[in-house]
Amino acid sequence: MRRLAEAFGRFGLLGVASFSINLGLTAGLHELGGVREESAYAFSLAVVLATNFVACRYWVFRGSHGGVVTQGLAFLASSFAFRGSEYLAFLLLHTAAGLHYLVTIVVVTGFSTVVKFVHYRFIVFRDPAAEPPSGRSPQRGADGDPNRV
C-alpha cells in the first residue's frame, strides 16, 4: 500500500509539472517566439504527452516492465480517451446540469486524476513483480511463510 501511495504522490507531482510545462511553453512560444496561440498550445500538448509517458514509465510506475511501444500506444490511446471523457463530463456537469464551470473543472479533474492513476498503474504500466502468482495469496507472515498471515 505504501508503494501505491508513493506512486500516487509522484503522479500528482507529475500533474503539477505537466501543467507548468504546458503553460510556460505555450506562453513562451507565443510571447517570445511569436508563434500563434493555437500552434503553441498544440506543440506544448505534444511535448507534455511525451514527457508524461516517459515520466510515468520510468519515474511514477518504476516497476513497469512492458514493451515501450506497447505501453506507448496504450498510453496515447488512453490519453485521448481520458481527454474526451473529461470534456464530455464537463459538458454534462456544466452545460446540462448547470454546475459552475470552475467547480466543474475541479470536480472533473480531481475524479479523472484518480481514475487515470488507477488505469495507468494497473493496466498500462502494470508491474508483474507486484502481483502474486495466480492462485497464491500475496499475504505472508512476518517470517515470510505464506501459511502464516
N, C-alpha and C positions, 0 to 999 in steps of 0.2 A: 504494500500500500504506500509505503514511503517513496519508493521509486516512481510510482504513478503520480504522487503529489509533486515530486521534484520535476517530473516531465511536464506536468501542467503549469508549474511556475515558469519553466523555460518557455513553454508555448505562449504564456501571457506576455513575457518579456519580448518574445519574437513579434507578437502583435503590436506592441508599442514601438519597437524598432521599425517594423514594416510601415506603420503609419507615418513615422518620422521621415523615413526614406522617401516614401511616396509624396508627401507634402513638400519636403525640401527639394527633391529632384524636379518635381513639376514646376515649382516656383523658380528654381534656379535656371532651368532650361528656358522658361518663358521670360523671366525678368532680366536675366543676364545674357541669355543666348538668343533672344528674340524669336524663339520657337512658339508657334501658335499653342494656346492653352490645350486644345483638344489633342494635338500631336504630342505635346509634352506629357500630358496625363497618360495617354496610351503607352508611350515609351516607358514611363515610370511604372505603370502596372505590369508591363512585361518584365522589367528589372526586378520588381518586388516578387513576382511569381517565381522567377528563377531563384532568387535569394531565399525565399521561403522554402522551396523544395530542398535546396542544399542544406539549409539550417535545420529543417525538420529531420532530414535523413541522417545528418552527422552530429547534430547537437541536441535537439529536442528528444528524439527517439533513438538514442545511441545504440541500442541493441539490435537495430534493424539489419537484416542480412539478405533481403530480397534483391533481385536484379535491379540495377539502376534504371534501365529502360522501362521495365515493367512497372516499377514504382513511379517513375516519372510520368508515364502515361496515365496511371491511376490517379496520381496527384493532380494532373492537368484536368482530367475529366471531372474529378471531384470538385476542384476549384470552380469550374464553370457551373456545375450543378448547384453548388452552395451559393454562388453569387445570384443565380437565377432564383433560387428558393428564397434568399434574403429579400430580393426585390418583390417577389410575389407576397411574402409575409408583410412587407412594408405596405404594399397596396391594400392588402386585406385589413390590416390593423388601422392604418391611417385613412385611406380613402373610403373604404367600405364601413369600417366601424367608428371612424371619427376620432381616433386617439391622436393626440397632439403629435406632430411629426418628430419632434426631438425625443419625446418619450418613446415613440415607436422605434426610433433608431437605437436607443439604449436597450430596449427590450429585445429587439431582433438581433442586435449584435451580441448581447450577453448570451442569449439562448444559442445562437449559432456558434459562438466560440466553444461552448461545452460540447455541442454535437460534433463539430469539426474535430475537436481533440479526440473524442471517443472514436470517431470514424478513422482518423489518421492513425491513431495508436493501435487499434485492434484490426484494422483492415489493410490500409495502405502500407504502414510501417510496422507490421506485425513482428514481434520478437519471439521466434520459436523457442529460444532458450528460456524464456519466462513462462512458457506453457508446460504443464505436466504432460508426460507421455499419455497417450489415450488409455483410458481405463485405470489410471493411477491418480490418487489424490495428491494435490500439491502440499497438503499439510504434513508436517513431520514433527516428531517430538523434539525436545531440547537436545537430545543426543543424536539427532539425525535419523532415528529409527522411524520408518513410515508407519509402523504398527502402534506407536505411542504418540498421541497428539497432545 
